[in-house]
Amino acid sequence: MIPRRPSGRAAAADRLVRADRTRTFPPLPPRPGARGLFAESWWGSAWLDALETTALDSARLARGRTYARDGHVDTINVTPGRILATVRDSRPRPYSAEIRLRTLSDHQWDGLLDTVAAEPDQLAALLAKKLPRTLAEGDVRLLPGPGDLVPRCSCPDHGRPCKHAAALCFQVARLLDADPFVLLLMRGRGERELLDALSRRNTALTAGEARTRTPDGTAPPASSSDAADPAPSGPSGHPGATGEDPAAAVPGTPAPRPVLARAALADRHRPALPPPLPAPPQPGRPHVLPEVDGLPFDPATLELLAADAAARAHACITAAPDPGGRPAPTGPFPELPPWEDAVRLAATAHPTAGLTSATRTLYRDLAAATGRTPTDVARSVAAWRQGGPEGLALLHTTWNPPAGDFDRARSALRAADLPALRPHHNHLTDPARGIQLRFGHDHRWYPYESEPATEDWWPAGPADPDPVGALTTLLAR
């Protein structure tokens, strides 16, 4: 029998629940010079007590506390029963630390929610980001006890916990200080999911109380003796007036008037949105991914793409007009063919000119993917660093510049007592010395060099609008 697919509404609700059961927190700021208790709330301290009572090595705990205080823990992801983060130390790539905690069963959640629904003060405390002690230490224990926290880490240290997992525990205590709903998420339920369940329980309790009232709005008598006593009269003289809304029992207080739904939902004037925050001076740097076997992607490639996305987003924000201004006709990044975009990525990923093992690997992979040689890739990357799209175009194509700047450049070089260069198309070349200037459509001069008599030309230095400056720099290399 083929199982029935959930309806659109049920599928949407399921997606909301899954989204509510995961939270990602950015790296917490360092706390240099902080001493004393690491957690500020009693429940944050209880979380750390569960860690410290089962730790086998106090030195690892102290090192983990230092790592947490100095900001070595990166983004933290919390899902039911699992907390995950990368922790940096002296190695270039961080380790993946993890803390596991048993989730509550459905029966335990029902009992916990019934307790909160029956005590409005507990719900009010949760909404104020405080964890009532009576709730946390009730029949269903929310806080972990000794041995409940199970640490794991990708580092070679087999301590329980190692310094990386301990650092993660210390930072989670700070998250709990700010929001006890994080603890409830660790136990299996998200904040929105819990509030919706409590709302349904409160509605059921209110409906049950309403069904127990008599038609005139008063509660039924508790005993026959109570039924024999006449109900006291209120200010209006009607029996049972004391069982009504207190506001209605005060003389001169008007009864609340109903509001039509279309009036409540009508469009209203809303204040303008606040101005956007200023752009940061530099694009953010992505986190370094840990070295973990079996990943379905290459961590270095993902880091490269993330850094490029951050740089392009920063450029778009910087180029955006002021609020109310006319939008720019095009973005700061033109559309590029796949080969040019691949060269751009490789050139901006490693902006230094030196060849390292990482750049060699990148060039080799890029050459294999594009049907070129690693030398072609390296030469193209150098051309892009020299002048962007125009520098890459000049690497492979020539053009015939009109009379003007190109002809005046030869006279300027002779006047500066520099070597005479032979013109050909947009090139000025001295093959004996292995030097060349290429004139671009942007009216800049691009220096090139080669081993004499080999015609193996490579970009050499930045472009210059002055041919004398470009050639002087080239001769000084």
Buried (B, 14 or more C-beta within 10 A) or exposed (E): EEEEEEEEEEEEEEEBBEEBBEBEBEBBEEEEEEEEEBBEBBBBBBBBBBBEEBBEBEEBBEBBBBBBBEBBBBEBBBBBBBBBBBBBBEEEBBBBBBBBBEBBEEEBBBBBBEBBBEBEEBBEBBEEEBBBEEBBBBEBBBBBEEEBBBBBBBBEBEBBBBBBBBBBBBBBBBBBBBBBBBBBBBBBBBBBBBBBBBEEBBEEEEEEEEEEEEEEEBEEEEEEEEEEEEBEEBEEEEBBBEBBEEEBBEEEEEEEEEEEEEEEEEEEEEEEEEEEEEBEEEBEEBBBBBBEEEEEEEBBEEBBBBBBEBBBEBBBBEEBEEEEEEEEEEEEEEEBEEBBEBBBBBBBBBEEEEEEEEBEEBBEBBBEEBEBEBEBBBBBBBBBBBBBBBBBBBBEEEEEBEEEBBEEBBEBBEEEEBEEBEBEEBBBBBBEBBBBBBBBEBEBBBBBBBEEEEEEBBBBBBBBEEBBEBBBBBBEE
